[in-house]
Amino acid sequence: MAELVTIARPYAEAVFRLAQEKGALPAWSAQLGRLSAFAQNADVAACLDNPGLTAGRKAELVTSLLGSGVDGDLASFIKVLAENDRLSVLPEIAAFFETLKAAEEGVKDAVIHSAFPMTDAERAGLLPALEAHFKAKLRPEVQVAPELIGGIKVVVGDRVLDASVRGRLDAMATSLRT
């Protein structure tokens, strides 16, 4: 996996700079997402791994999957990937592009561990307070963690906000031991 990220990074960075220069980050994000999905399809992956197909034919195949709306930059990008036998790395390129895009937009991933399932309304009500606390726009993912007993625990990067019953009980136990 680390090798794939190493291979994907320069392509993602180049496409990111191009998209940034042209003010087309959302469009490139969408196209890379579609390309990633195609590359993960077993039938498409088998075609892309076929040594009997030339790089040009592989590029044509991928371009045709996108249908109309493939501009010159995207077509060139696909051609370069095909010529360098890197079409199979599209999922990693798309993921790294999204990481760069999120950093540019100041968006951070947040994992909200909740003792109970949260509704969309509860998550939407909680999000502004969390964004104020972490001083960033957050992209939340909720995971149910019944061991928390009650409340939530939020992880954003290397920062943790523990407002769970389990966290408070652990803190109380620690203070009683000292």
C-alpha positions, 0 to 999 in steps of 0.5 A: 500500500505504501508503494502505491501512495508513493507512486500516486503522490506525484500524479495527485500533486500535479493534477491538484496544482493544475486544478488549482490554477484553473479553479476547477478543484470540484470538477477534478474531484468529481472526475477523479472519483469516477475514474477511481470507481472505474479502476476498482471495477473488476472487469475494467481492472482486468482490461487495464491489466491486459498486456495485449492492449496498448497504452493508447487503447487503454486510455481510449477505454478509460476516456470512453467510460467517462463519456462526453465532457472529457476536456483536453487536460483530463484526456492528457492525464489519462493518456500519461497514466496509460503510457506509464502503466499507472491507471490501476493507481487511480484510487490512490491518486483520487484519495491523495487528491482529496487529502490535498483538496481538504487541506486547501479548503481547511477541512479536517476529518472528524470521527465522532464516537457515540454511545448511541446512533446519532440522527442527521439532525443531532449530528447537524446540531453538534457540528457547529460547536465541534467546528468552533472547538477545533477551529476548522471545518469538519467532515464528520463520520459517526461510529457507534461505540457502546463502551462509552456508556453515554456521550461522545468522543471526537477525534480530529487528527491527533486531537481528542475531545472526550465528553463521554461517561467512560472518559469521565469515569476513567478521569475520576478513577485516575484522580482517586488513585493519586 
